[in-house]
């Protein structure tokens, strides 16, 4: 599968489009003045403990206090608090944990007011961005991610990604990492580490350990709230997480960002530096690569597939509901059951793409077209799981219920991406009313007279909607001939289907627009 990353940088935000086989699969937006992102690590200050919710509200410098639930504290909370307090006071001068005594774990069924101080400081990591009226969600299970591994302090566990399916490779990575991991640091081995040697993985572990050292250094005499470690910018974090052998092109329209990406690729995948291209054409980078058109076609309430079948996506406060419709997709060679399963499988692929593209999270209910055979129900379930394998967000797909409904839960770490695909009508300017059509010919005649008397162009071209073009050309004599006799000058006509029906433009002999 070919993968391309198209990056559109503006002074206020960076837009990143991931194309798979030329089809838009993911769209990410990041404001250039964003204060934080998922993965940032803060020294937060406890504002309020809420025993009823078994949670705390933490000040990390955001306008709304962040939410920290007991289940997100992690079993190693006591070790984290001991390290944090020691680093702040200066009683723990060493960031490595070789001589650190791991504290007893907290119990899963405990209460938050038994383990957190009411006004104390705590080391936290952003788990979810603010969504709707809620502030950020936090975790005390600190992770420092790299391309090949993720470092987790205060544990001694080595875990290998489930996506590494070869058992021999899993054992090799397990033994390799076990032999080089720092004491009292756990390591999660990512899929990208498959086939990598000890030198590459060891180098990255040392780099991640150095980041932990930076956190330790900034904690000395720190006052909460304070940001201690920033996650990579959106572009770099996407490259780190998804860059693979299948990537064949990265296009960016900003020189500085282009150099930054090349510099980052030299660190994580030097062999891929050559796929970065700088776009300096006259056409916007998203327009040039067909991204804008795909965005307009993919967002909105309805998404239509190539066969004519379509899905309708509705959002409620509690969930997203997706309805599958066959449209005009009817095959003469298949029975009703065959038609239904064909439409459902096509819709399942589009739904999986839409969930990634819009970053829809939470509970999703899909109303597929009814199929009666148990084999077809199982086939649809398996296909949906296969289509969802490309999705990096954690998700669960459940089989069809007896009512033909499928339930999917998908991790939500940021607000759903909503893009309005409607445009203001240029004829009525959004008012729903237009000037009288009967007066259009009079207005055109008046404008032609003004142009000829004031500018006297060598050649005058009038560009109109095709319907108006046909009207001006019809009859003997046509309106075009009448203008020729009236103004003693031939008026050239040109149709443009992109114009609103009552919109029109005048051009001179150089094809420059004549402004009225």
Secondary structure per residue as TSV (DSSP state, phi and psi in degrees):
chain	resnum	aa	ss	phi	psi
A	1	X	-	360.0	127.3
A	2	X	-	-79.7	135.8
A	3	X	E	-125.8	136.8
A	4	X	E	-131.0	146.1
A	5	X	E	-117.0	117.0
A	6	X	E	-108.1	122.3
A	7	X	E	-118.8	122.4
A	8	X	E	-111.3	111.5
A	9	X	E	-105.1	130.2
A	10	X	-	-124.8	169.1
A	11	X	S	-59.6	-24.2
A	12	X	S	-105.2	-23.2
A	13	X	E	-157.3	164.5
A	14	X	E	-118.2	127.2
A	15	X	E	-109.1	131.6
A	16	X	E	-123.9	121.5
A	17	X	E	-111.8	127.1
A	18	X	E	-101.1	119.6
A	19	X	E	-106.5	132.1
A	20	X	E	-117.1	116.5
A	21	X	T	52.1	44.7
A	22	X	T	71.6	3.1
A	23	X	E	-105.4	133.4
A	24	X	E	-64.5	120.7
A	25	X	E	-111.4	-36.9
A	26	X	E	-141.8	147.5
A	27	X	E	-136.2	122.0
A	28	X	E	-120.6	141.8
A	29	X	E	-129.0	137.2
A	30	X	E	-137.9	123.6
A	31	X	E	-69.1	136.6
A	32	X	T	-69.7	-18.4
A	33	X	T	-104.1	21.2
A	34	X	-	-63.2	134.0
A	35	X	S	-76.0	-32.9
A	36	X	-	-159.1	167.7
A	37	X	-	-144.7	169.9
A	38	X	T	-58.5	131.1
A	39	X	T	105.1	-17.0
A	40	X	-	-64.2	145.4
A	41	X	E	-112.5	131.2
A	42	X	E	-126.7	154.8
A	43	X	E	-94.7	109.2
A	44	X	E	-101.8	161.5
A	45	X	E	-116.5	128.5
A	46	X	E	-68.5	121.9
A	47	X	E	-93.2	-44.4
A	48	X	E	-156.3	136.8
A	49	X	E	-101.6	131.6
A	50	X	E	-118.0	89.9
A	51	X	T	-57.5	-33.8
A	52	X	T	-60.9	-36.5
A	53	X	T	-92.3	-9.3
A	54	X	T	54.4	48.8
A	55	X	E	-147.9	171.0
A	56	X	E	-133.4	153.2
A	57	X	E	-105.6	127.0
A	58	X	E	-117.9	134.8
A	59	X	E	-88.1	116.5
A	60	X	S	-119.3	15.4
A	61	X	S	96.4	0.9
A	62	X	S	-87.4	158.7
A	63	X	S	-63.4	-27.7
A	64	X	S	-113.5	138.9
A	65	X	-	-61.3	142.5
A	66	X	E	-81.9	156.6
A	67	X	E	-104.0	129.5
A	68	X	E	-128.9	110.0
A	69	X	E	-90.1	154.9
A	70	X	G	-55.4	-39.3
A	71	X	G	-66.8	-17.4
A	72	X	G	-96.1	2.5
A	73	X	S	-70.6	-34.2
A	74	X	-	83.4	149.7
A	75	X	T	-66.0	-21.2
A	76	X	T	-94.4	24.7
A	77	X	H	-58.0	-42.8
A	78	X	H	-62.0	-38.2
A	79	X	H	-65.4	-41.4
A	80	X	H	-62.8	-44.4
A	81	X	H	-65.5	-40.8
A	82	X	H	-62.5	-44.6
A	83	X	H	-64.3	-45.5
A	84	X	H	-61.0	-50.2
A	85	X	H	-63.4	-38.3
A	86	X	H	-66.2	-39.5
A	87	X	H	-68.5	-38.8
A	88	X	H	-66.5	-43.4
A	89	X	H	-79.7	-16.5
A	90	X	T	90.4	2.7
A	91	X	S	-77.4	-8.4
A	92	X	-	-126.3	86.7
A	93	X	-	-75.3	-14.7
A	94	X	-	-107.9	129.0
A	95	X	-	-81.8	-22.8
A	96	X	S	-71.2	154.0
A	97	X	-	-107.1	21.9
A	98	X	T	-59.3	-40.5
A	99	X	T	-105.8	11.6
A	100	X	-	-81.2	133.3
A	101	X	-	-91.5	113.6
A	102	X	-	-65.6	131.4
A	103	X	-	-84.3	159.8
A	104	X	-	-59.3	146.1
A	105	X	-	-73.7	150.9
A	106	X	-	-81.2	154.0
A	107	X	-	-82.2	152.9
A	108	X	T	-67.2	-27.6
A	109	X	T	-102.1	19.1
A	110	X	-	-76.3	-179.1
A	111	X	-	-113.1	143.8
A	112	X	G	-66.0	-33.0
A	113	X	G	-74.4	-6.6
A	114	X	G	-90.7	-15.4
A	115	X	T	-121.9	-15.3
A	116	X	S	-117.4	140.8
A	117	X	-	-77.1	146.7
A	118	X	T	-63.3	-36.7
A	119	X	T	-122.5	21.1
A	120	X	-	-82.8	171.3
A	121	X	E	-99.6	147.6
A	122	X	E	-145.1	141.7
A	123	X	E	-82.8	123.0
A	124	X	E	-134.0	160.1
A	125	X	E	-128.8	138.1
A	126	X	E	-70.3	122.5
A	127	X	E	-97.0	-38.7
A	128	X	E	-139.8	144.4
A	129	X	-	-72.3	163.4
A	130	X	-	-59.2	132.5
A	131	X	-	-126.0	125.8
A	132	X	T	58.0	-122.2
A	133	X	T	-93.3	1.8
A	134	X	-	-90.4	149.7
A	135	X	-	-80.0	-176.3
A	136	X	-	-63.4	155.4
A	137	X	E	-106.4	139.8
A	138	X	E	-117.4	164.1
A	139	X	E	-139.8	148.8
A	140	X	S	-100.6	1.6
A	141	X	S	-86.7	89.1
A	142	X	-	-72.0	131.8
A	143	X	-	-130.2	140.8
A	144	X	E	-119.3	102.4
A	145	X	E	-85.8	144.2
A	146	X	-	-125.6	-170.7
A	147	X	S	-74.4	-39.1
A	148	X	S	-100.8	-32.7
A	149	X	E	-139.1	163.9
A	150	X	E	-122.3	128.6
A	151	X	E	-93.4	131.2
A	152	X	E	-126.9	106.9
A	153	X	E	-68.5	155.5
A	154	X	T	71.7	18.5
A	155	X	-	-132.2	168.8
A	156	X	-	-127.6	27.5
A	157	X	-	-97.0	135.6
A	158	X	E	-112.3	119.5
A	159	X	E	-122.3	141.7
A	160	X	E	-111.4	136.4
A	161	X	-	-52.4	138.0
A	162	X	T	-65.3	-19.3
A	163	X	T	-74.6	-12.6
A	164	X	-	-83.2	98.8
A	165	X	-	-85.6	-26.7
A	166	X	-	-70.7	121.3
A	167	X	H	-65.8	-36.7
A	168	X	H	-65.9	-39.7
A	169	X	H	-67.9	-36.8
A	170	X	H	-62.2	-44.1
A	171	X	H	-65.4	-40.3
A	172	X	H	-61.2	-47.8
A	173	X	H	-64.2	-38.8
A	174	X	H	-60.1	-48.2
A	175	X	H	-66.7	-42.0
A	176	X	H	-60.9	-50.6
A	177	X	H	-68.5	-37.2
A	178	X	H	-59.3	-33.0
A	179	X	H	-79.9	-18.8
A	180	X	H	-119.9	-4.9
A	181	X	S	-69.9	144.8
A	182	X	-	-67.8	152.2
A	183	X	T	-64.4	137.7
A	184	X	T	65.4	21.4
A	185	X	E	-121.5	127.0
A	186	X	E	-86.9	161.2
A	187	X	E	-136.6	129.9
A	188	X	E	-103.7	121.0
A	189	X	E	-89.2	123.2
A	190	X	-	-86.6	165.9
A	191	X	G	-60.4	-34.1
A	192	X	G	-63.8	-16.2
A	193	X	G	-77.9	-10.1
A	194	X	T	-57.4	123.6
A	195	X	T	84.6	-4.1
A	196	X	-	-81.9	150.8
A	197	X	-	-87.1	173.6
A	198	X	H	-64.6	-34.2
A	199	X	H	-63.3	-45.8
A	200	X	H	-62.8	-45.7
A	201	X	H	-70.7	-40.1
A	202	X	H	-64.5	-40.0
A	203	X	H	-61.7	-40.7
A	204	X	H	-70.9	-39.0
A	205	X	H	-59.4	-42.0
A	206	X	H	-63.0	-38.3
A	207	X	H	-64.9	-42.7
A	208	X	H	-69.0	-35.5
A	209	X	H	-64.5	-35.1
A	210	X	H	-65.6	-35.6
A	211	X	H	-64.5	-39.7
A	212	X	H	-61.8	-37.2
A	213	X	H	-63.3	-36.4
A	214	X	H	-64.9	-39.3
A	215	X	H	-62.3	-45.3
A	216	X	H	-60.1	-43.4
A	217	X	H	-64.6	-39.2
A	218	X	H	-75.3	-18.9
A	219	X	H	-72.4	-22.9
A	220	X	T	-60.0	118.0
A	221	X	T	57.0	26.4
A	222	X	-	-75.0	146.0
A	223	X	-	-110.9	125.5
A	224	X	S	-76.4	147.4
A	225	X	S	-85.7	145.2
A	226	X	E	-152.8	133.2
A	227	X	E	-79.8	130.2
A	228	X	E	-106.3	-32.5
A	229	X	E	-150.5	127.2
A	230	X	-	-94.2	138.0
A	231	X	-	-65.4	158.2
A	232	X	-	-58.2	157.9
A	233	X	-	-62.5	164.2
A	234	X	H	-55.4	-43.1
A	235	X	H	-61.9	-49.3
A	236	X	H	-66.4	-39.1
A	237	X	H	-66.9	-36.2
A	238	X	H	-66.4	-43.2
A	239	X	H	-60.7	-43.9
A	240	X	H	-60.4	-40.5
A	241	X	H	-84.5	-31.2
A	242	X	H	-120.3	-7.6
A	243	X	-	-61.2	126.9
A	244	X	-	-142.9	-178.9
A	245	X	T	-63.3	-22.7
A	246	X	T	-74.5	-15.6
A	247	X	E	-69.1	127.7
A	248	X	E	-122.5	-5.3
A	249	X	E	-163.5	139.9
A	250	X	E	-128.3	122.7
A	251	X	E	-117.2	130.1
A	252	X	E	-137.0	144.7
A	253	X	S	-102.9	9.1
A	254	X	-	-122.1	126.6
A	255	X	H	-61.5	-45.6
A	256	X	H	-64.2	-44.1
A	257	X	H	-65.5	-36.1
A	258	X	H	-58.6	-45.1
A	259	X	H	-68.7	-38.5
A	260	X	H	-62.2	-42.3
A	261	X	H	-65.3	-43.2
A	262	X	H	-61.2	-42.0
A	263	X	H	-63.1	-41.7
A	264	X	H	-67.5	-40.5
A	265	X	H	-64.8	-32.9
A	266	X	H	-60.3	-29.7
A	267	X	H	-80.3	-42.7
A	268	X	H	-99.1	-29.1
A	269	X	-	-156.1	76.4
A	270	X	G	-56.1	-30.0
A	271	X	G	-69.3	-12.4
A	272	X	G	-99.8	0.9
A	273	X	G	-58.9	-34.8
A	274	X	G	-67.2	-14.3
A	275	X	G	-84.5	-5.2
A	276	X	E	-83.5	125.5
A	277	X	E	-123.8	139.2
A	278	X	E	-94.3	127.8
A	279	X	-	-97.7	118.6
A	280	X	-	-129.0	25.7
A	281	X	-	-74.1	169.0
A	282	X	S	-70.3	-32.4
A	283	X	S	-79.1	140.1
A	284	X	-	-55.1	146.6
A	285	X	H	-61.9	-37.4
A	286	X	H	-69.1	-35.9
A	287	X	H	-69.0	-42.6
A	288	X	H	-60.1	-36.4
A	289	X	T	-101.2	12.3
A	290	X	T	73.7	14.5
A	291	X	H	-72.9	-42.4
A	292	X	H	-58.0	-44.2
A	293	X	H	-63.5	-41.0
A	294	X	H	-67.6	-36.2
A	295	X	H	-61.8	-46.1
A	296	X	H	-61.8	-35.1
A	297	X	H	-82.1	-24.1
A	298	X	H	-93.7	-26.4
A	299	X	S	-97.2	165.7
A	300	X	S	114.0	177.8
A	301	X	S	-70.9	-35.1
A	302	X	E	-115.7	137.4
A	303	X	E	-122.3	120.0
A	304	X	E	-99.9	140.9
A	305	X	-	-100.1	168.8
A	306	X	T	-62.4	-27.2
A	307	X	T	-79.0	-14.5
A	308	X	S	106.9	-16.9
A	309	X	-	-68.7	157.7
A	310	X	E	-149.5	160.0
A	311	X	E	-120.1	148.7
A	312	X	E	-115.6	124.0
A	313	X	E	-108.8	120.6
A	314	X	E	-118.4	140.6
A	315	X	E	-112.5	130.3
A	316	X	-	-118.8	174.8
A	317	X	S	-63.8	-33.0
A	318	X	S	-96.4	-26.2
A	319	X	-	-162.0	173.9
A	320	X	E	-108.5	139.3
A	321	X	E	-120.7	129.9
A	322	X	E	-122.1	126.6
A	323	X	E	-109.7	134.0
A	324	X	E	-102.6	128.4
A	325	X	E	-126.5	142.0
A	326	X	-	-79.4	-20.0
A	327	X	T	61.3	-127.4
A	328	X	T	-103.9	16.0
A	329	X	-	-79.0	96.3
A	330	X	-	-132.0	124.3
A	331	X	-	-101.6	134.6
A	332	X	T	-75.7	-16.9
A	333	X	T	-96.1	3.2
A	334	X	S	-134.0	152.6
A	335	X	-	-79.9	-178.0
A	336	X	H	-60.8	-40.5
A	337	X	H	-63.2	-41.6
A	338	X	H	-64.6	-42.3
A	339	X	H	-61.1	-44.4
A	340	X	H	-62.8	-45.2
A	341	X	H	-70.2	-33.0
A	342	X	H	-64.7	-45.0
A	343	X	H	-64.6	-42.6
A	344	X	H	-62.0	-41.5
A	345	X	H	-67.4	-41.5
A	346	X	H	-62.9	-41.5
A	347	X	H	-66.9	-37.5
A	348	X	H	-60.3	-40.8
A	349	X	H	-65.2	-41.6
A	350	X	H	-68.6	-37.5
A	351	X	H	-64.3	-43.0
A	352	X	H	-60.1	-39.1
A	353	X	H	-67.7	-42.2
A	354	X	H	-65.0	-37.8
A	355	X	H	-62.2	-40.8
A	356	X	H	-70.0	-45.5
A	357	X	H	-63.6	-46.4
A	358	X	H	-87.6	-8.0
A	359	X	T	54.5	51.0
A	360	X	-	-77.6	127.6
A	361	X	-	-123.7	176.0
A	362	X	E	87.8	-142.8
A	363	X	E	-96.0	128.5
A	364	X	E	-123.3	125.4
A	365	X	E	-111.4	127.5
A	366	X	E	-115.1	125.4
A	367	X	E	-99.9	92.4
A	368	X	-	-77.1	163.8
A	369	X	-	-67.4	136.7
A	370	X	-	-60.4	131.7
A	371	X	-	-124.2	142.4
A	372	X	-	-97.1	-34.4
A	373	X	-	-73.1	135.1
A	374	X	H	-63.7	-35.4
A	375	X	H	-62.0	-39.9
A	376	X	H	-68.4	-37.0
A	377	X	H	-63.5	-42.2
A	378	X	H	-67.4	-39.6
A	379	X	H	-61.0	-44.8
A	380	X	H	-63.0	-42.1
A	381	X	H	-61.3	-45.7
A	382	X	H	-66.1	-38.3
A	383	X	H	-64.5	-42.2
A	384	X	H	-61.8	-41.5
A	385	X	H	-64.0	-40.3
A	386	X	H	-63.3	-44.1
A	387	X	H	-65.1	-30.8
A	388	X	H	-81.2	-8.2
A	389	X	T	-63.4	-26.4
A	390	X	T	-73.1	-15.4
A	391	X	-	-78.3	122.6
A	392	X	-	-79.0	-18.2
A	393	X	S	-73.3	144.3
A	394	X	-	-64.7	136.0
A	395	X	E	-152.6	160.4
A	396	X	E	-134.4	130.5
A	397	X	E	-112.6	126.0
A	398	X	-	-103.6	151.2
A	399	X	-	-63.5	165.4
A	400	X	-	-61.5	137.0
A	401	X	-	-79.7	174.7
A	402	X	T	-66.8	-14.1
A	403	X	T	-93.9	4.7
A	404	X	S	81.8	17.5
A	405	X	E	-101.3	141.1
A	406	X	E	-114.1	137.5
A	407	X	E	-112.3	131.2
A	408	X	E	-127.2	133.9
A	409	X	E	-111.3	136.1
A	410	X	E	-135.4	137.0
A	411	X	-	-57.2	135.0
A	412	X	-	-119.4	114.4
A	413	X	-	-116.3	-7.4
A	414	X	S	-154.3	166.7
A	415	X	-	-62.1	148.3
A	416	X	-	-58.8	142.5
A	417	X	-	-83.9	114.2
A	418	X	-	-115.3	126.2
A	419	X	-	-125.8	123.3
A	420	X	-	-75.5	125.0
A	421	X	-	-100.9	2.5
A	422	X	-	-89.8	153.3
A	423	X	-	-126.4	151.1
A	424	X	-	-68.4	132.9
A	425	X	-	-65.2	122.1
A	426	X	T	-71.2	-18.2
A	427	X	T	-77.1	-44.3
A	428	X	T	-105.6	-6.3
A	429	X	T	57.7	35.0
A	430	X	T	84.6	-0.5
A	431	X	S	-85.0	-19.8
A	432	X	S	85.5	2.5
A	433	X	-	-131.1	143.9
A	434	X	-	-125.5	162.5
A	435	X	-	-69.1	156.2
A	436	X	-	-57.0	128.3
A	437	X	G	-65.4	-27.7
A	438	X	G	-64.7	-21.0
A	439	X	G	-92.9	-1.8
A	440	X	H	-60.8	-45.9
A	441	X	H	-64.0	-38.4
A	442	X	H	-62.7	-41.6
A	443	X	H	-65.7	-41.7
A	444	X	H	-62.7	-44.6
A	445	X	H	-61.6	-41.5
A	446	X	H	-64.3	-41.7
A	447	X	H	-66.8	-39.7
A	448	X	H	-62.1	-44.1
A	449	X	H	-60.3	-43.1
A	450	X	H	-64.2	-41.8
A	451	X	H	-65.7	-46.4
A	452	X	H	-65.4	-36.8
A	453	X	H	-77.1	-27.2
A	454	X	H	-102.2	-38.2
A	455	X	T	-102.4	-35.3
A	456	X	-	52.3	63.5
A	457	X	-	-72.3	148.8
A	458	X	S	-65.8	-32.9
A	459	X	S	-142.0	136.8
A	460	X	E	-125.9	125.4
A	461	X	E	-119.7	132.0
A	462	X	E	-107.9	122.8
A	463	X	E	-105.5	125.6
A	464	X	E	-137.8	172.0
A	465	X	-	-66.1	148.7
A	466	X	H	-54.3	-34.5
A	467	X	H	-64.4	-44.2
A	468	X	H	-68.8	-37.0
A	469	X	H	-57.0	-46.7
A	470	X	H	-63.3	-38.7
A	471	X	H	-65.5	-41.5
A	472	X	H	-69.9	-22.0
A	473	X	H	-92.1	-17.5
A	474	X	-	-79.7	157.1
A	475	X	S	86.6	163.1
A	476	X	S	-130.7	109.5
A	477	X	S	-81.6	150.8
A	478	X	-	-79.2	169.0
A	479	X	H	-63.0	-32.6
A	480	X	H	-63.1	-41.2
A	481	X	H	-67.9	-39.1
A	482	X	H	-60.1	-42.1
A	483	X	H	-64.5	-37.5
A	484	X	H	-60.4	-44.0
A	485	X	H	-68.4	-39.4
A	486	X	H	-68.2	-44.0
A	487	X	H	-102.2	1.4
A	488	X	T	55.6	35.4
A	489	X	S	-155.5	136.4
A	490	X	-	-78.3	129.3
A	491	X	E	-101.7	113.5
A	492	X	E	-74.7	142.2
A	493	X	E	-113.4	143.6
A	494	X	E	-143.0	133.9
A	495	X	E	-97.1	147.8
A	496	X	-	-144.6	110.6
A	497	X	T	-70.5	-12.9
A	498	X	T	-78.7	-13.3
A	499	X	S	-79.0	150.4
A	500	X	-	-67.2	159.1
A	501	X	T	-61.4	-31.4
A	502	X	T	-105.6	9.6
A	503	X	-	-88.1	149.8
A	504	X	E	-157.2	157.7
A	505	X	E	-141.5	150.0
A	506	X	E	-111.4	142.9
A	507	X	E	-132.4	148.4
A	508	X	-	-92.2	-169.3
A	509	X	T	-65.7	-20.6
A	510	X	T	-93.0	6.6
A	511	X	S	63.8	27.6
A	512	X	-	-91.8	137.9
A	513	X	E	-69.6	136.9
A	514	X	E	-94.2	110.4
A	515	X	-	-77.5	137.0
A	516	X	-	-89.2	360.0
